[in-house]
Amino acid sequence: MQVRIEDVSPVEKKMFVEIPWETVSVKLGNAYKELGKGAALKGFRKGKVPRPVLEQVYGQRVNAEVLVTAGAGELIEQRDATGERLADRIAALTTDDLKRREMSAAAHKLAHPDAAGAIVERVLDLAKRAG
């Protein structure tokens, strides 16, 4: 995870957080699998809702919970997401180096550094089978 803070003005800061897809994809898969076991949506039997439908209905929530559970993010409930509340949390993060380092370390623990190599091996294997 990379965190960068830009000074926009003396009273305004902009925070950029970048988390590679490989970092969270396995955790997301596990979260959707668990969610799918108990999900009951109209038109589907309980536990039989396809992942794309789960992603459409619950996607943002699942993404946030994976990061929060790992310690790599914070969640503010929609009902509590006022401008003042968001500004307070962002200001707190911009001044708390330890918290940002802890969140970064937690995001790195989610990472799979060998993911690119594994994908290449899988693609080559599939190409051999097809050819």
Stockholm file with secondary structure:
# STOCKHOLM 1.0

chainA/1-131         MQVRIEDVSPVEKKMFVEIPWETVSVKLGNAYKELGKGAALKGFRKGKVPRPVLEQVYGQRVNAEVLVTAGAGELIEQRDATGERLADRIAALTTDDLKRREMSAAAHKLAHPDAAGAIVERVLDLAKRAG
#=GR chainA/1-131 SS CEEEEEEEETTEEEEEEECCHHHHHHHHHHHHHHHHHHCCCTTSCTTCCCHHHHHHHHHHHHHHHHHHHHTSCCCCCGGGCCHHHHHHHHHHHHHCHHHHHHHHHHHHHHCCTTHHHHHHHHHHHHHHHHC
#=GC SS_cons         CEEEEEEEETTEEEEEEECCHHHHHHHHHHHHHHHHHHCCCTTSCTTCCCHHHHHHHHHHHHHHHHHHHHTSCCCCCGGGCCHHHHHHHHHHHHHCHHHHHHHHHHHHHHCCTTHHHHHHHHHHHHHHHHC
//
